[in-house]
Amino acid sequence: MEARVQRGIDADVIVVGAGPAGSAVAFHLAKSGLSVLLLEKTRFPREKVCGDGLTPRAVRELVAMGVDIDGPGWIRNRGLRVVGGGLRLQLDWPELHSFPDFGMVRTRADFDEILVRHAERAGVRLIEGANVTGPILDERSGHVTGVRVRRDGEDESYTARLVVAADGNSTRLSIAMGLHKRTDRPMGVAVRTYFRSPRHDDDYLETWLELWDGDRLLPGYGWIFGVGDGTSNVGLGLLNTSEAFKSIDYRDLLRRWVKNMPAEWGYTEENMTTPIRGAALPMAFNRQPHYTRGLVLVGDAGGTINPFNGEGIAYAMETGRIAADVIVQALARGTAAQRERVLLAYPRILKDAYGGYFTLGRMFVEAIGRPGVMKFATRHGLPHPTLMRFAFKLLANLTDRRGDASDRIINALSKVAPSA
């Protein structure tokens, strides 16, 4: 369908940020016939700090977008290997009709560019090296009508009927609109690097549930994800629910952690192929509302990372798709009041989809931040495979609406929990 641009504007929708959320919302909008301008401050290819692991939730979104996941560089995995309490337990991804039964690994340097080029082929206009410096506001209504951009040393401006903030945790656009982080929401930090290793083609994602800093057990986990190109993505994620959160040197902790790995795995300084890099993980709707005055928030900009497991890519793509559905319907309305009514439903739609589950996740991270809780859960949970399979479904948010008993319990808990 050919997009038509309304006279006097540069696009129907401007999307700021070309990560998974931005590319997903731009793709779905373009496929619906809207003209989309996607602004990215860097230039591709570019890196992002991430574990590079894609759960079946993320794979489902890729399949729905028509991304070719069978080509070179896409590494499938069967499930999760959990290490802790002296035990190792392998859990296959559950067999569900709502999600595929496999996950994947793809480096973010490749992954993000694959998505953005896929969006371009759908009709999205991409401008790289476009650093958005602030919103353009209507003087009477205070609504966003466009953005100001600094590109190649020059100041530019672009206008649209609606603007989407997909600019990640820092989301300067949201801050400029007065949307600040909620302090009652958990925040995580992830650090990772890559090592040349014979473990590069593991069939399972691997997580270590016990992260020790001396005699302190920290709330978080370590991971080893085989990338399939001769390297492993090795990293750790920590939550701010521990008193030690602000005082830890995360990069040093990662170095000390891998020193305890078997020598044959190759996780040494000599085999490290990139510096250790870190990033913040905004969780559980830590920035709200997700729509205000012509600005729609998706992905990390709206704090949609799962507090149970630190997963962000799937929710970035899902919120991009959900936002696109709402925007398409809104822009089809005849009056500004009608459009606004539709857009104001977007935050409620997100809360209906994730609110109760994220509340359970907030309770979970508060619990494991207490000394002894994580140790007790690891020592007494891992020896029971049935319990761990239930926990696996809960933490990965993988259930069918009308599935087995464990699905029904998880869905019921999410439904009765207060919305985030």
Residue pairs with C-beta under 8 A, 6 or more apart in sequence:
1 31
1 32
1 33
2 33
2 123
3 12
3 30
3 33
3 34
3 35
3 36
3 123
4 33
4 35
5 11
5 12
5 35
6 12
6 161
8 159
9 146
9 159
9 160
9 161
10 37
10 146
10 158
10 159
10 160
11 35
11 36
11 37
11 125
11 158
11 160
12 29
12 34
12 35
12 36
12 160
12 161
12 162
12 331
13 26
13 29
13 34
13 35
13 36
13 37
13 160
13 161
13 162
13 163
13 164
13 327
13 331
14 36
14 37
14 39
14 146
14 147
14 158
14 159
14 160
14 162
14 163
14 164
15 22
15 25
15 26
15 29
15 36
15 37
15 38
15 39
15 124
15 163
15 164
15 166
16 22
16 39
16 132
16 147
16 163
16 164
16 165
16 166
16 167
16 173
17 39
17 40
17 41
17 165
17 166
17 167
17 168
17 299
17 301
18 26
18 38
18 39
18 40
18 44
18 112
18 116
18 119
18 126
18 128
18 166
19 48
19 112
19 166
19 168
19 299
19 300
19 316
20 111
20 112
20 115
20 299
20 313
20 316
20 317
20 320
21 166
21 298
21 299
21 300
21 301
21 316
21 317
21 319
21 320
22 38
22 40
22 116
22 164
22 166
22 167
22 298
22 299
22 320
23 38
23 112
23 115
23 116
23 118
23 119
23 124
23 320
24 61
24 65
24 115
24 119
24 298
24 316
24 317
24 318
24 320
24 321
24 324
25 164
25 166
25 298
25 319
25 320
25 321
25 323
25 324
25 327
26 36
26 38
26 119
26 122
26 124
26 320
27 65
27 115
27 118
27 119
27 122
27 124
27 320
27 324
28 65
28 320
28 321
28 324
28 325
28 328
29 36
29 124
29 324
29 327
29 328
30 36
30 119
30 122
30 123
30 124
31 122
31 123
32 324
32 328
34 327
34 328
34 331
35 123
35 125
36 119
36 123
36 124
36 125
37 124
37 125
37 127
37 158
37 160
38 116
38 119
38 124
38 125
38 126
38 127
39 127
39 130
39 132
39 147
39 149
39 158
40 116
40 126
40 127
40 128
40 129
40 130
41 129
41 130
41 131
41 132
41 167
42 128
42 129
43 128
43 129
44 112
44 113
44 116
44 128
45 109
45 110
45 112
45 113
46 109
46 112
46 113
47 108
47 109
47 274
47 277
48 108
48 109
48 112
48 279
49 108
49 190
49 191
49 192
49 277
49 278
49 279
50 108
50 190
50 192
50 279
50 312
50 313
51 190
51 192
51 223
51 225
51 233
51 235
51 237
51 310
52 105
52 106
52 107
52 108
52 111
52 225
52 227
52 233
53 77
53 103
53 104
53 105
53 205
53 223
53 225
53 233
54 62
54 103
54 104
54 105
54 106
54 313
54 314
55 93
55 103
55 311
55 314
55 396
55 398
56 93
56 96
56 99
56 100
56 101
56 102
56 103
56 396
56 398
57 99
57 311
57 314
57 315
57 318
57 396
57 397
57 398
58 103
58 104
58 311
58 313
58 314
58 317
59 69
59 99
59 100
59 102
59 103
59 104
60 98
60 99
60 100
60 314
61 314
61 317
61 318
61 321
62 69
62 317
63 69
63 100
64 321
65 115
65 118
65 317
66 118
67 114
67 115
67 118
69 104
73 106
73 110
73 228
73 229
74 104
74 106
75 104
75 105
75 106
75 201
75 226
75 227
75 228
76 102
76 103
76 104
77 102
77 103
77 104
77 105
77 202
77 203
77 204
77 205
77 226
78 92
78 93
78 102
78 203
78 204
79 90
79 91
79 92
79 93
79 103
79 204
79 205
80 90
80 91
80 93
80 204
80 205
80 206
80 207
80 392
80 396
81 88
81 89
81 90
81 91
81 202
81 204
81 205
81 206
81 207
82 88
82 89
82 90
82 91
82 207
82 209
82 382
82 388
83 206
83 207
83 208
83 209
83 210
84 208
84 209
84 210
84 378
84 379
84 382
85 209
85 210
85 378
85 379
85 382
85 383
87 382
87 383
89 382
89 385
89 388
90 204
91 388
91 389
91 392
92 101
93 99
93 100
93 101
93 102
93 103
93 398
94 101
94 389
94 392
94 393
94 398
95 101
96 398
96 399
96 400
96 403
96 407
97 400
98 398
98 399
98 400
98 401
99 398
103 205
105 205
105 225
105 226
105 227
105 228
105 233
106 114
107 227
107 229
107 233
111 313
116 126
119 126
120 126
127 149
127 151
129 151
129 152
130 149
130 150
130 151
130 156
131 149
131 150
131 151
132 147
132 148
132 149
132 167
132 172
132 173
133 147
133 148
133 149
133 150
133 155
133 172
134 147
134 148
134 172
134 173
134 176
135 144
135 146
135 147
135 148
135 163
135 173
135 176
135 177
135 295
136 144
136 145
136 146
136 147
136 148
136 157
136 159
137 143
137 144
137 145
137 293
138 144
138 145
138 294
141 293
142 293
143 293
143 294
144 162
144 163
144 177
144 293
144 294
144 295
145 159
145 160
145 294
146 157
146 158
146 159
146 160
146 163
147 157
147 158
147 163
147 173
148 155
148 156
148 157
149 155
149 156
149 157
149 158
150 156
161 331
162 294
162 296
162 327
162 330
162 331
162 343
163 173
163 294
163 295
163 296
164 295
164 296
164 297
164 298
164 323
164 327
165 171
165 173
165 174
165 295
165 296
165 297
165 298
165 301
165 302
166 298
166 299
166 301
166 316
166 320
167 173
167 174
167 301
168 299
168 300
168 301
169 279
169 280
169 281
169 282
169 300
169 301
171 179
171 287
171 297
171 300
171 301
173 295
173 301
174 287
174 295
174 297
174 301
177 292
177 293
177 295
179 287
179 288
179 289
179 292
179 295
179 297
180 287
181 187
181 282
181 286
181 287
181 303
182 285
182 286
182 287
182 288
182 303
185 282
185 283
185 284
185 285
185 286
185 303
185 362
185 420
186 239
186 240
186 241
186 283
186 284
186 286
186 307
186 361
186 362
186 365
186 366
187 239
187 240
187 280
187 281
187 282
187 283
187 286
188 220
188 237
188 238
188 239
188 240
188 280
188 281
188 283
188 305
188 307
188 310
189 237
189 238
189 240
189 245
189 250
189 278
189 279
189 280
189 281
190 235
190 236
190 237
190 238
190 278
190 279
190 281
190 310
191 235
191 236
191 250
191 251
191 253
191 254
191 276
191 277
191 278
192 223
192 233
192 234
192 235
192 236
192 254
192 276
192 277
192 278
193 233
193 234
193 235
193 254
193 272
193 273
193 274
193 275
193 276
193 277
194 227
194 231
194 232
194 233
194 234
194 272
194 273
194 274
195 231
195 232
195 234
195 258
195 265
195 266
195 267
195 268
195 271
195 272
195 273
196 230
196 231
196 266
196 271
196 273
197 226
197 230
197 231
197 232
197 265
197 266
197 267
197 271
198 264
198 265
198 266
199 224
199 226
199 232
199 265
199 266
200 226
200 227
200 228
200 229
200 230
200 231
200 232
201 226
201 228
202 224
202 225
202 226
202 232
205 223
205 224
205 225
206 223
206 224
206 225
207 221
207 222
207 223
208 221
208 222
208 223
208 224
208 257
209 221
209 374
209 378
209 382
210 217
210 374
210 375
210 378
211 217
211 218
211 220
211 221
211 222
211 236
211 238
211 253
211 257
212 218
213 244
213 248
213 253
216 244
216 371
217 371
217 372
217 374
217 375
218 238
218 242
218 244
218 248
218 374
219 238
219 239
219 241
219 242
219 365
219 368
219 369
219 374
220 236
220 237
220 238
220 239
221 236
221 237
222 234
222 235
222 236
222 254
222 257
223 233
223 234
223 235
223 236
223 237
224 232
224 233
224 234
225 232
225 233
225 234
226 232
226 233
227 233
231 273
232 265
232 267
234 254
234 258
234 267
235 254
236 250
236 253
236 254
236 257
237 281
237 310
238 245
238 248
238 250
239 245
239 307
239 365
239 368
239 369
240 246
241 365
241 366
241 368
241 369
242 369
250 278
251 276
251 278
254 276
255 269
255 276
258 267
258 268
261 267
281 305
281 310
281 312
282 300
282 303
282 304
282 305
283 303
283 305
283 306
283 307
283 310
283 358
283 361
283 362
283 365
284 303
284 305
284 307
284 358
284 359
284 361
284 362
284 420
285 302
285 303
285 304
285 350
285 351
285 354
285 355
285 358
285 420
286 303
287 297
287 301
287 302
287 303
288 302
288 303
288 347
289 297
289 347
290 296
290 297
290 298
290 302
290 319
290 346
290 347
290 350
291 297
291 343
291 344
291 346
291 347
296 323
296 326
296 327
296 343
296 346
298 304
298 316
298 319
298 320
298 323
299 312
299 315
299 316
299 319
299 320
300 312
300 316
302 319
302 350
304 312
304 315
304 316
304 319
304 350
304 354
305 311
305 312
305 315
306 312
306 314
306 315
306 358
306 361
306 397
307 358
307 361
307 362
307 364
307 365
308 360
308 361
308 364
308 365
308 394
308 395
308 396
308 397
309 395
309 396
311 396
311 397
315 354
318 353
319 350
322 346
322 349
322 350
322 353
323 346
326 342
326 343
326 345
326 346
326 349
327 343
329 342
330 339
330 340
330 342
330 343
331 339
333 339
333 341
333 342
351 419
351 420
352 419
354 420
355 417
355 418
355 419
355 420
356 413
356 414
356 415
356 416
356 417
356 418
356 419
356 420
357 397
357 414
357 417
358 420
359 417
359 418
359 419
359 420
360 394
360 413
360 414
360 417
362 420
367 373
368 374
368 377
381 387
381 388
381 391
382 388
389 406
390 406
390 409
390 410
392 398
393 399
393 406
393 407
393 410
394 410
399 406
399 407
399 410
399 411
400 407
401 407
401 411
402 408
403 411
